[in-house]
């Protein structure tokens, strides 16, 4: 499976990204604007387990975040 990695004119991550491990399992997915993740973002382990599920705003986690088996809450 091929990664989707759109870039802007400055060669920065810009657009919706899906990046996969070499064996085909999804590594992470999210929307990037000028190399900053914006909005919903998910990251997975090599075995395919969800490692991080968060929403980003202004370069910070915004609201509720799931990290591994822990539940974290960030106030922005």
C-alpha positions as a Markdown table, in Angstrom:
| # | Residue | x | y | z |
|---|---|---|---|---|
| 1 | Unk | 0.0 | 0.0 | 0.0 |
| 2 | Unk | 1.3 | 3.4 | -0.9 |
| 3 | Unk | 1.4 | 6.3 | 1.5 |
| 4 | Unk | -0.6 | 9.4 | 0.8 |
| 5 | Unk | 1.6 | 12.4 | 1.6 |
| 6 | Unk | 0.6 | 15.7 | 0.0 |
| 7 | Unk | 3.0 | 18.6 | 0.3 |
| 8 | Unk | 2.7 | 22.4 | -0.2 |
| 9 | Unk | 5.0 | 24.6 | -2.2 |
| 10 | Unk | 7.5 | 24.7 | 0.7 |
| 11 | Unk | 7.6 | 20.9 | 0.8 |
| 12 | Unk | 5.7 | 20.8 | 4.1 |
| 13 | Unk | 3.0 | 18.3 | 5.0 |
| 14 | Unk | -0.2 | 19.8 | 3.7 |
| 15 | Unk | -3.5 | 17.9 | 3.3 |
| 16 | Unk | -4.8 | 14.6 | 4.5 |
| 17 | Unk | -2.0 | 12.1 | 5.2 |
| 18 | Unk | -2.1 | 8.3 | 5.6 |
| 19 | Unk | 1.3 | 6.7 | 6.4 |
| 20 | Unk | 1.8 | 3.0 | 6.6 |
| 21 | Unk | 4.4 | 0.7 | 8.1 |
| 22 | Unk | 6.5 | -1.3 | 5.6 |
| 23 | Unk | 4.3 | -4.4 | 6.1 |
| 24 | Unk | 1.2 | -2.4 | 5.2 |
| 25 | Unk | -0.4 | -1.6 | 8.6 |
| 26 | Unk | -1.6 | 2.0 | 9.1 |
| 27 | Unk | 0.9 | 4.0 | 11.1 |
| 28 | Unk | -1.0 | 7.3 | 11.4 |
| 29 | Unk | -3.6 | 9.5 | 9.6 |
| 30 | Unk | -4.6 | 13.1 | 9.9 |
| 31 | Unk | -4.9 | 16.5 | 8.3 |
| 32 | Unk | -1.9 | 18.7 | 8.1 |
| 33 | Unk | -1.7 | 22.4 | 7.3 |
| 34 | Unk | 1.8 | 23.7 | 6.6 |
| 35 | Unk | 3.3 | 20.8 | 8.6 |
| 36 | Unk | 1.0 | 21.2 | 11.6 |
| 37 | Unk | -1.5 | 18.5 | 12.4 |
| 38 | Unk | -5.0 | 20.0 | 12.5 |
| 39 | Unk | -8.2 | 18.3 | 13.7 |
| 40 | Unk | -8.6 | 14.6 | 14.3 |
| 41 | Unk | -5.4 | 12.5 | 14.3 |
| 42 | Unk | -4.9 | 8.7 | 15.0 |
| 43 | Unk | -1.7 | 6.8 | 15.4 |
| 44 | Unk | -1.3 | 3.0 | 15.5 |
| 45 | Unk | 1.3 | 0.5 | 16.7 |
| 46 | Unk | 2.9 | -1.9 | 14.1 |
| 47 | Unk | 0.5 | -4.6 | 15.2 |
| 48 | Unk | -2.5 | -2.3 | 14.3 |
| 49 | Unk | -3.6 | -1.3 | 17.8 |
| 50 | Unk | -4.7 | 2.3 | 18.3 |
| 51 | Unk | -2.0 | 4.1 | 20.2 |
| 52 | Unk | -3.3 | 7.7 | 20.1 |
| 53 | Unk | -6.5 | 9.3 | 19.2 |
| 54 | Unk | -6.7 | 13.1 | 19.6 |
| 55 | Unk | -7.9 | 16.3 | 18.1 |
| 56 | Unk | -5.3 | 19.1 | 17.5 |
| 57 | Unk | -5.9 | 22.8 | 17.5 |
| 58 | Unk | -3.2 | 25.5 | 17.4 |
| 59 | Unk | -0.4 | 22.9 | 17.7 |
| 60 | Unk | -1.8 | 21.4 | 20.9 |
| 61 | Unk | -4.1 | 18.6 | 21.8 |
| 62 | Unk | -7.6 | 20.0 | 22.2 |
| 63 | Unk | -10.2 | 18.3 | 24.4 |
| 64 | Unk | -10.4 | 14.6 | 25.0 |
| 65 | Unk | -7.4 | 12.4 | 24.1 |
| 66 | Unk | -7.1 | 8.6 | 24.2 |
| 67 | Unk | -3.5 | 7.4 | 24.7 |
| 68 | Unk | -3.0 | 3.6 | 24.8 |
| 69 | Unk | -5.2 | 2.4 | 27.7 |
| 70 | Unk | -5.2 | 5.7 | 29.5 |
| 71 | Unk | -7.8 | 8.4 | 29.3 |
| 72 | Unk | -6.3 | 11.9 | 29.3 |
| 73 | Unk | -8.0 | 15.2 | 29.3 |
| 74 | Unk | -6.3 | 18.4 | 28.2 |
| 75 | Unk | -7.8 | 21.9 | 28.8 |
| 76 | Unk | -6.7 | 24.4 | 26.2 |
